Amino acid sequence: MAEQSSITSLLIVVVVALLTPILLNRLRLQVIPVVVAEIIAGIMIGKTGFNLVKPDIWIETLPTLGFLLLIFLSGLEIDFSAFI
């Protein structure tokens, strides 16, 4: 049963992260950046909002994966010829 809630929580996070930019584009809300809208959506589905997502091992690894992706992408942008 714990695996069911794990998959459900992960699915909710992925669907909200996918639908938030689409919804902003559809409603033509250019004033709000996508990142801010996703943070607000995360607060709404988290324990301070509707409490739809329960903390588990998969949800707790998402910030680490996001940080690693950010570091990887910033490493791709470095121009190493500037150091020579």
C-alpha positions in Angstrom: 0.0 0.0 0.0 2.9 2.3 0.7 4.1 1.8 -2.9 0.6 3.0 -4.2 0.9 6.3 -2.3 4.5 6.7 -3.5 3.5 6.4 -7.1 0.4 8.6 -6.6 2.4 11.4 -5.0 5.1 11.2 -7.7 2.4 11.2 -10.4 0.7 14.3 -8.9 4.0 16.2 -8.8 4.9 15.3 -12.4 1.4 16.2 -13.7 1.4 19.6 -11.9 4.9 20.4 -13.1 3.8 19.6 -16.7 0.5 21.4 -16.6 1.5 24.6 -14.9 3.4 26.1 -17.9 0.7 24.9 -20.3 -2.0 26.5 -18.2 0.0 29.8 -18.0 0.4 29.9 -21.7 -3.3 29.0 -22.3 -4.5 31.8 -20.0 -1.9 34.2 -21.5 -0.5 35.1 -18.1 2.8 36.6 -19.1 3.1 38.6 -15.9 3.9 35.6 -13.7 7.1 33.7 -14.5 6.7 30.0 -14.9 9.1 29.3 -11.9 7.0 31.4 -9.6 3.8 29.7 -10.8 5.3 26.2 -10.2 6.4 27.2 -6.7 2.8 28.4 -6.0 1.4 25.2 -7.4 3.9 23.2 -5.3 2.7 25.0 -2.2 -0.9 24.3 -3.1 -0.4 20.6 -3.5 2.0 20.3 -0.5 1.3 20.0 3.2 0.7 23.7 3.6 -2.0 23.6 0.9 -4.3 20.7 0.1 -1.9 18.0 1.4 -2.1 15.9 -1.7 1.5 14.8 -1.8 2.9 12.7 1.0 6.6 12.7 1.7 8.5 9.5 0.7 11.8 8.5 -0.7 10.9 9.4 -4.3 9.6 12.8 -3.5 12.6 13.5 -1.3 15.1 12.7 -4.1 13.5 15.1 -6.6 15.2 18.2 -5.2 18.6 16.5 -5.3 18.0 15.4 -9.0 16.9 19.0 -9.8 20.1 20.4 -8.2 22.3 17.9 -10.1 20.6 18.9 -13.4 21.1 22.6 -12.6 24.8 22.0 -11.9 25.2 19.9 -15.0 23.5 22.5 -17.2 25.6 25.3 -15.7 28.7 23.3 -16.4 27.7 23.0 -20.1 27.5 26.8 -20.3 31.1 27.4 -19.0 33.5 28.6 -21.7 36.7 27.0 -20.8 38.7 28.9 -23.4 38.2 32.0 -21.3 40.4 30.5 -18.6 43.4 30.1 -20.8 
